[in-house]
């Protein structure tokens, strides 16, 4: 057994799993505020968030090749295309979510995008005929009630930010497609292989829309570059890496913890930096939605 493999199996690494999961959720929670602070449009910001995250992935891939770690690699172009498939959903999801952050509040957009477990289960039932339990249905109904409360009750259905909330919900469906396709290809390829090819595909998918839809594509100030670099390296690569590391030891149900952390961190940062305070009704609706998500995941 190599030293690296032995170290990964020591209790010391297991003890770091939960802190890594929490840290990963906090890192991703910074992304909504950074998207708002970007000097670029939402789609161009999504492109740089993806493209710059490729740099550490390329470095890790070359290091793995140099060490002779060749298991789970995509050898042919058809295999590479299969490994890249989740990236098409990821690119669409990030662009949609970034757009919603400019159309509704950070708290609403972040909370609604994290409803992904519900469309994952629904799409799994429609496409793969995965059975749905009664517990899941209860969680689904609870989440819908929470969204209505979050918006201020049925009387607020015509509010200005409704379109932004709808775009965020569409993003959660696209993210569900990402998770479903990721689960299929992950059984065949290594994590690094899937991350590398899917991230490349996501960037290529977003690029033409960023060029066509938005007048400014490249940041022109150091602050602008700092924002997209933070999105790419801290939120996208760093946050996902911490979560991936943690889930090697923690059961999948623990990922629900990140669902709780991300909207909370995003809401607090938006309150502090963007002056977007939460009303008591919004807070209550958010709690109900999160409870519904957790119940749905359990089911």
C-alpha positions as CSV (number, residue, x, y, z in Angstrom):
1,X,0.0,0.0,0.0
2,X,1.4,3.4,-1.0
3,X,1.9,6.2,1.6
4,X,-0.8,8.3,0.0
5,X,-3.4,5.6,0.1
6,X,-2.5,4.7,3.6
7,X,-2.9,8.3,4.7
8,X,-6.4,8.6,3.2
9,X,-7.5,5.7,5.3
10,X,-6.2,7.1,8.6
11,X,-8.6,8.4,11.3
12,X,-6.9,11.8,11.0
13,X,-8.4,12.2,7.5
14,X,-11.8,10.9,8.6
15,X,-11.8,13.5,11.4
16,X,-11.4,16.3,8.8
17,X,-14.4,15.2,6.7
18,X,-17.1,17.1,8.5
19,X,-15.1,20.4,8.8
20,X,-14.3,20.0,5.1
21,X,-18.0,19.6,4.3
22,X,-18.9,22.7,6.3
23,X,-16.0,24.7,4.8
24,X,-17.1,23.6,1.3
25,X,-20.7,24.8,1.9
26,X,-19.4,28.2,3.2
27,X,-17.1,28.6,0.2
28,X,-20.0,28.0,-2.2
29,X,-22.2,30.3,-0.2
30,X,-20.0,33.3,-1.2
31,X,-20.7,32.8,-4.9
32,X,-24.1,34.7,-5.1
33,X,-22.7,37.9,-3.6
34,X,-19.6,37.6,-5.9
35,X,-21.8,37.3,-8.9
36,X,-23.6,40.5,-8.0
37,X,-20.2,42.2,-7.5
38,X,-18.9,41.2,-10.9
39,X,-18.4,44.0,-13.4
40,X,-19.5,41.6,-16.2
41,X,-22.9,40.3,-17.1
42,X,-24.2,37.1,-15.5
43,X,-23.4,34.8,-18.5
44,X,-19.9,36.2,-19.0
45,X,-19.3,35.8,-15.2
46,X,-20.4,32.2,-15.5
47,X,-17.9,31.6,-18.3
48,X,-14.9,32.9,-16.4
49,X,-16.0,31.1,-13.3
50,X,-15.9,27.8,-15.3
51,X,-12.9,28.6,-17.5
52,X,-10.6,29.7,-14.7
53,X,-11.5,26.6,-12.6
54,X,-10.0,24.6,-15.4
55,X,-6.5,25.8,-14.5
56,X,-6.1,23.8,-11.2
57,X,-7.9,20.8,-12.8
58,X,-5.3,20.7,-15.6
59,X,-2.4,20.9,-13.0
60,X,-3.9,18.1,-11.0
61,X,-4.5,16.0,-14.2
62,X,-0.9,16.4,-15.2
63,X,0.3,15.5,-11.8
64,X,-1.9,12.4,-11.8
65,X,-0.5,11.4,-15.2
66,X,3.0,11.9,-14.0
67,X,2.4,9.6,-11.0
68,X,0.9,7.0,-13.3
69,X,-2.6,7.2,-11.9
70,X,-4.5,6.0,-15.0
71,X,-7.7,4.3,-13.7
72,X,-11.0,5.7,-14.8
73,X,-9.6,7.8,-17.6
74,X,-11.4,8.6,-20.8
75,X,-9.3,7.0,-23.6
76,X,-11.3,7.6,-26.7
77,X,-13.1,10.7,-28.0
78,X,-16.5,9.0,-27.5
79,X,-15.6,8.3,-23.9
80,X,-14.5,11.9,-23.5
81,X,-17.8,13.1,-24.9
82,X,-19.6,10.9,-22.4
83,X,-17.5,12.3,-19.5
84,X,-18.2,15.8,-20.8
85,X,-22.0,15.4,-20.9
86,X,-22.7,16.7,-17.4
87,X,-21.0,19.9,-18.3
88,X,-23.7,20.9,-20.7
89,X,-26.2,20.9,-17.9
90,X,-23.7,22.6,-15.6
91,X,-23.1,25.5,-18.0
92,X,-26.8,26.0,-18.5
93,X,-27.4,25.9,-14.8
94,X,-24.7,28.4,-13.8
95,X,-25.8,30.8,-16.5
96,X,-29.5,30.5,-15.4
97,X,-28.6,30.9,-11.7
98,X,-26.3,33.9,-12.3
99,X,-29.1,35.5,-14.3
100,X,-31.6,35.0,-11.5
101,X,-29.3,36.7,-9.1
102,X,-29.8,39.9,-11.0
103,X,-33.6,39.4,-11.1
104,X,-34.4,38.5,-7.5
105,X,-32.8,38.7,-4.1
106,X,-29.7,36.7,-3.3
107,X,-31.6,34.8,-0.5
108,X,-34.4,33.8,-2.8
109,X,-32.2,32.7,-5.8
110,X,-29.8,30.7,-3.6
111,X,-32.6,29.0,-1.7
112,X,-34.6,28.1,-4.8
113,X,-31.5,26.7,-6.7
114,X,-30.9,24.4,-3.7
115,X,-34.3,22.7,-4.3
116,X,-32.4,20.5,-6.7
117,X,-33.1,17.2,-4.7
118,X,-36.8,17.6,-5.6
119,X,-36.4,17.8,-9.4
120,X,-33.7,15.1,-9.2
121,X,-36.2,12.7,-7.8
122,X,-39.0,13.8,-10.1
123,X,-36.7,13.5,-13.2
124,X,-35.4,10.2,-11.9
125,X,-39.0,8.9,-11.7
126,X,-39.9,10.2,-15.2
127,X,-36.7,9.0,-16.9
128,X,-35.5,6.0,-15.0
129,X,-38.7,5.0,-13.2
130,X,-37.1,5.4,-9.8
131,X,-39.8,4.9,-7.2
132,X,-40.9,7.9,-5.1
133,X,-41.8,7.4,-1.4
134,X,-44.6,9.0,0.6
135,X,-41.9,10.9,2.6
136,X,-40.7,12.5,-0.5
137,X,-44.2,13.7,-1.5
138,X,-44.6,15.3,2.0
139,X,-41.2,17.1,1.6
140,X,-42.3,18.3,-1.9
141,X,-45.6,19.7,-0.6
142,X,-43.8,21.3,2.3
143,X,-41.3,23.0,0.0
144,X,-44.1,24.3,-2.2
145,X,-45.8,25.8,0.8
146,X,-42.4,27.3,1.9
147,X,-41.9,29.0,-1.5
148,X,-45.4,30.6,-1.3
149,X,-44.6,31.9,2.2
150,X,-41.2,33.1,1.0
151,X,-42.9,35.2,-1.7
152,X,-45.3,36.7,0.9
153,X,-48.3,34.5,0.4
154,X,-50.6,33.9,-2.6
155,X,-51.2,37.7,-2.9
156,X,-47.6,38.3,-3.9
157,X,-47.7,36.0,-6.9
158,X,-47.6,39.0,-9.3
159,X,-44.6,40.6,-7.6
160,X,-41.7,42.0,-9.7
161,X,-39.2,39.3,-8.6
162,X,-41.4,36.4,-9.5
163,X,-39.7,36.0,-12.9
164,X,-36.3,35.8,-11.1
165,X,-37.6,33.2,-8.8
166,X,-38.9,31.2,-11.7
167,X,-35.5,31.4,-13.4
168,X,-33.9,30.1,-10.2
169,X,-36.3,27.2,-10.1
170,X,-35.4,26.5,-13.8
171,X,-31.8,26.4,-12.7
172,X,-32.6,23.8,-10.0
173,X,-34.1,21.6,-12.8
174,X,-31.0,22.0,-14.9
175,X,-28.8,21.2,-11.9
176,X,-30.9,18.1,-11.4
177,X,-30.0,17.1,-15.0
178,X,-26.4,17.7,-14.1
179,X,-26.6,15.4,-11.1
180,X,-28.4,12.6,-12.9
181,X,-25.9,12.6,-15.8
182,X,-23.0,12.9,-13.4
183,X,-24.2,9.8,-11.5
184,X,-24.3,7.9,-14.8
185,X,-20.8,8.8,-16.0
186,X,-19.2,8.7,-12.5
187,X,-19.7,5.0,-12.4
188,X,-17.4,4.7,-15.4
189,X,-14.8,7.4,-15.0
190,X,-12.7,8.9,-12.1
191,X,-13.8,12.1,-10.4
192,X,-10.8,14.0,-11.9
193,X,-11.7,12.8,-15.4
194,X,-15.3,13.8,-15.1
195,X,-14.5,17.2,-13.5
196,X,-11.9,18.0,-16.2
197,X,-14.1,17.1,-19.3
198,X,-17.4,18.3,-17.9
199,X,-15.8,21.7,-16.9
200,X,-14.4,22.1,-20.3
201,X,-17.8,21.3,-21.9
202,X,-19.5,23.7,-19.6
203,X,-17.1,26.5,-20.6
204,X,-17.5,25.8,-24.3
205,X,-21.3,25.7,-24.0
206,X,-21.5,29.1,-22.2
207,X,-18.9,30.9,-24.4
208,X,-21.0,31.7,-27.5
209,X,-23.9,33.0,-25.4
210,X,-21.6,35.2,-23.4
211,X,-20.1,36.6,-26.6
212,X,-23.5,37.1,-28.2
213,X,-25.7,38.4,-25.4
214,X,-23.5,40.7,-23.3
215,X,-21.4,43.7,-24.5
216,X,-18.5,43.2,-22.0
217,X,-16.8,39.9,-22.0
218,X,-13.4,40.5,-20.3
219,X,-12.9,42.2,-16.9
220,X,-11.2,45.5,-17.3
221,X,-10.1,46.1,-13.7
222,X,-8.1,44.2,-11.1
223,X,-11.2,44.1,-8.9
224,X,-13.1,42.5,-11.8
225,X,-10.5,39.8,-12.2
226,X,-10.4,39.3,-8.5
227,X,-14.1,38.6,-8.4
228,X,-14.1,36.0,-11.2
229,X,-10.9,34.4,-9.8
230,X,-12.6,34.0,-6.4
231,X,-15.6,32.5,-8.0
232,X,-13.5,30.0,-10.0
233,X,-10.9,29.0,-7.4
234,X,-12.6,29.6,-4.0
235,X,-16.3,28.8,-4.8
236,X,-16.2,26.5,-7.8
237,X,-13.0,24.5,-7.5
238,X,-12.3,24.9,-3.7
239,X,-15.9,24.5,-2.5
240,X,-16.6,21.5,-4.6
241,X,-13.2,19.9,-3.8
242,X,-13.9,20.1,-0.1
243,X,-17.3,18.6,-0.5
244,X,-16.0,15.8,-2.7
245,X,-13.3,15.1,-0.1
246,X,-15.8,14.9,2.7
247,X,-18.2,12.6,1.0
248,X,-15.5,10.0,0.7
249,X,-16.2,9.3,4.4
250,X,-19.6,10.8,5.2
251,X,-22.9,9.3,4.1
252,X,-24.7,11.2,1.3
253,X,-27.4,12.4,3.8
254,X,-24.7,14.6,5.3
255,X,-24.7,16.7,2.1
256,X,-28.0,18.1,3.4
257,X,-25.8,20.1,5.8
258,X,-24.4,22.1,2.8
259,X,-28.0,22.9,1.7
260,X,-28.5,24.5,5.1
261,X,-25.2,26.4,5.0
262,X,-25.2,27.9,1.5
263,X,-28.5,29.9,1.7
264,X,-27.7,31.0,5.2
265,X,-24.2,32.3,4.3
266,X,-25.5,33.9,1.1
267,X,-28.3,35.7,2.9
268,X,-26.0,37.0,5.7
269,X,-23.5,38.3,3.1
270,X,-26.2,39.9,1.0
271,X,-27.5,41.6,4.2
272,X,-24.1,42.8,5.1
273,X,-22.6,43.7,1.7
274,X,-25.6,44.3,-0.6
275,X,-28.0,45.8,2.0
276,X,-30.7,43.1,1.4
277,X,-32.3,42.4,4.8
278,X,-34.5,39.4,5.3
279,X,-38.1,40.0,6.5
280,X,-39.6,37.7,9.1
281,X,-41.9,36.2,6.5
282,X,-39.0,35.5,4.2
283,X,-37.1,33.8,7.0
284,X,-40.1,31.7,7.9
285,X,-40.5,30.7,4.2
286,X,-36.8,29.8,4.0
287,X,-37.0,27.6,7.0
288,X,-40.0,25.8,5.6
289,X,-38.4,25.3,2.2
290,X,-35.2,23.9,3.8
291,X,-37.3,21.6,6.0
292,X,-39.1,20.4,2.9
293,X,-35.8,19.7,1.1
294,X,-34.4,17.7,4.0
295,X,-37.6,15.7,4.3
296,X,-37.6,15.1,0.5
297,X,-34.0,13.9,0.6
298,X,-34.7,11.6,3.4
299,X,-37.5,10.1,1.4
